[in-house]
Amino acid sequence: MRQINGRAMGISAALSAALFLGLAPIFGRQAILLGFSPLVVVAIRTSLAAAILLVLVALFRRPFLYIYPAGLLGCSLAGVINGLGSLLYYMALARLTASVGQLLYSLYPVFLAIWLAFDHQPPSKMTRLRIAVAILGVICLTYNNSTRVDWIGVGLMLGAAALYALHLPINQRVLYDIPAPTVTLYTLLAMSVIVVPAYFLFDRAVPATGISWGPVLCLTLVTFLSRLTLFLGVKHLGGMQTALLGLSELFVTIVVSHLWLHEELGLLQWMGALLLGLSLILIGFDRSPIDKRHKGGWLKWLRPPEIPPDISWGARD
């Protein structure tokens, strides 16, 4: 029963993360169109989200501040990788529409399957089928013969997808023994260490006086909520299943970008969206087990010698 409840919680958390992540490119694109530079957008949203979580944990859940050294190193590594990916993502978003950018970014489950295979966690047959269906859907979604392709933007977005996928198995290892809020906090802090100096070193552009900060603040909020729900989903469902469920963020981006930013999709692109929907429906037939105590692979060092028995959040919270 606990396993079933954990799976249901993981699915709910992953879908919630997808909702928030689907809104991120909308607010990010709108902020850039209003005059914010990509680097200042990623610096503000990441540092503010980390600060909010740090204050909340310090005030209300102080035991969640504890983390063992290997876990801290894992969160730091994941944060650095995801921070670099965030820089690529928002630089790409300055060159691509929100819908096309998010569609390209949705290829991250393909990269994740590669990283997990290196970690001795090959995907199941159903997972491979779902990846194939998702790839076909993304190919249809990104096809547009009436628009010139910005290959620099495409390359930046694919790089962001690969780095985002890489940070998931690292955090999945850490989440075996550490609660999701703790992992979220230290990962966001590590991301801030990357993106904030990047802004001061390579940009330093100051937003114009009178510019609306609404999109940036909304982006900060969805970043904060998406990280919490994302890692909760990874903890209870696994990185690959969370990533595949996360493809539903495409529907959020497509619908909202159409209604708000007036971006259009063609018939073939809508067919691609349906294929992605099929990949999501197949989650009901995909029962890939989550190896809670996986010991091999290139991430085997991300385990403590022994979890202290007196830690208030416990080893499985």
Residue pairs with C-beta under 8 A, 6 or more apart in sequence:
6 236
7 236
7 237
9 232
9 236
10 232
10 233
10 234
10 235
10 236
10 237
10 238
10 241
10 242
11 233
11 237
11 245
11 283
13 229
13 230
13 232
13 233
13 236
13 237
13 242
14 229
14 230
14 233
14 237
14 241
14 242
14 245
14 246
15 245
15 248
16 225
16 229
16 233
17 226
17 229
17 230
17 233
17 242
17 246
17 249
18 245
18 246
18 247
18 248
18 249
18 252
19 248
19 249
19 252
20 222
20 223
20 225
20 226
20 229
21 222
21 226
21 230
21 246
21 249
21 252
22 102
22 248
22 249
22 250
22 251
22 252
22 253
22 256
23 218
23 222
23 252
23 253
23 256
24 219
24 222
24 223
24 226
25 93
25 98
25 99
25 101
25 102
25 105
25 253
25 257
26 98
26 253
26 256
26 257
26 260
26 261
27 215
27 216
27 218
27 219
27 222
28 41
28 45
28 90
28 93
28 98
28 215
28 219
29 93
29 97
29 98
29 101
29 257
29 261
30 215
30 260
30 261
31 41
31 215
31 216
31 219
32 38
32 41
32 90
32 93
32 94
34 211
34 212
34 215
35 207
35 208
35 211
36 207
36 211
36 215
36 216
37 203
37 205
38 87
38 90
38 91
38 93
38 94
39 87
39 90
39 91
39 195
39 198
39 199
39 202
39 203
39 205
40 199
40 203
40 205
40 207
41 90
41 216
41 219
42 86
42 87
42 89
42 90
42 195
42 199
43 192
43 195
43 196
43 198
43 199
44 216
44 220
45 216
45 219
45 220
45 223
46 83
46 86
46 188
46 191
46 192
46 195
46 196
46 223
47 192
47 195
47 196
48 217
48 220
49 188
49 220
49 221
49 223
49 224
49 227
50 185
50 188
50 189
50 191
50 192
52 220
52 224
53 181
53 184
53 185
53 188
53 224
53 227
53 228
54 185
54 189
57 64
57 65
57 181
57 182
57 185
58 65
61 181
63 311
63 312
63 313
64 179
64 181
64 182
64 185
64 313
65 182
65 185
66 182
66 311
66 312
66 313
67 75
67 178
67 182
67 186
68 177
68 178
68 304
68 307
68 308
69 304
70 301
70 302
70 303
70 304
71 174
71 177
71 178
71 182
71 183
71 186
71 302
71 304
72 186
73 302
74 170
74 171
74 173
74 174
74 299
74 302
75 171
75 174
75 183
75 186
75 187
75 190
76 186
76 190
77 170
77 190
78 167
78 170
78 171
78 174
78 187
78 190
79 167
79 186
79 187
79 188
79 189
79 190
79 191
79 192
79 193
79 194
80 190
80 191
80 193
80 194
81 163
81 166
81 167
81 170
82 163
82 164
82 167
82 187
82 191
83 190
83 191
83 192
83 193
83 194
83 195
84 163
84 194
85 159
85 160
85 161
85 162
85 163
85 164
85 166
85 167
86 160
86 191
86 195
87 194
87 195
87 198
88 156
88 157
88 159
88 160
88 163
89 101
89 105
89 156
89 157
89 160
89 164
91 156
92 101
92 104
92 153
92 154
92 156
92 157
92 160
93 101
93 157
94 153
95 150
95 152
95 153
95 156
96 104
96 150
96 153
96 154
96 157
97 257
97 261
97 263
98 253
98 257
98 261
98 263
99 253
99 254
99 257
99 258
99 263
99 265
100 142
100 144
101 153
101 157
102 249
102 250
102 253
102 254
103 138
103 141
103 142
103 250
103 253
103 272
104 138
104 142
104 154
104 157
104 158
104 161
105 157
105 160
105 161
105 164
106 134
106 138
106 161
106 247
106 249
106 250
106 276
107 135
107 138
107 158
107 161
108 161
108 162
108 164
108 165
108 243
109 131
109 134
109 165
109 240
109 243
109 244
109 246
109 247
110 131
110 134
110 135
110 165
111 161
111 162
111 165
111 166
112 165
112 166
112 168
112 169
112 239
112 240
112 243
113 123
113 127
113 128
113 131
113 240
114 165
115 165
115 166
115 168
115 169
116 122
116 123
116 169
116 239
116 240
117 123
118 297
118 298
119 169
119 294
119 296
119 297
119 298
119 299
120 294
120 296
120 297
121 169
121 291
121 294
121 297
123 131
123 240
123 288
124 286
124 287
124 288
126 282
126 285
126 286
126 287
126 288
127 240
127 241
127 244
127 286
127 288
129 282
130 244
130 279
130 282
130 283
130 286
131 244
131 279
133 275
133 276
133 278
133 279
133 282
134 244
134 247
134 275
134 276
134 279
136 272
136 275
137 272
137 273
137 274
137 275
137 276
137 278
137 279
138 272
138 276
139 272
140 268
140 269
140 271
140 272
140 275
141 250
141 265
141 269
141 272
141 273
141 276
142 269
142 272
143 266
143 268
143 269
143 272
144 266
144 269
146 266
165 243
167 187
168 234
168 239
168 242
168 243
169 239
169 299
170 299
170 302
171 183
171 187
171 231
171 234
171 239
172 234
172 235
172 238
172 239
173 294
173 299
173 302
173 303
174 183
174 302
175 183
175 231
175 234
175 235
176 292
176 293
176 303
177 303
177 304
177 307
177 315
177 316
179 235
179 313
179 317
180 228
180 231
180 232
180 234
180 235
181 228
182 313
183 231
184 227
184 228
184 231
187 227
187 231
188 227
207 213
230 242
230 246
233 242
233 245
234 242
236 290
237 245
237 290
238 288
238 290
240 288
241 283
241 286
241 288
244 279
244 280
244 283
244 286
245 280
245 283
247 276
247 279
247 280
248 276
248 280
250 273
250 276
251 273
251 276
251 277
254 265
254 273
257 263
258 264
258 265
265 273
294 300
295 303
307 315
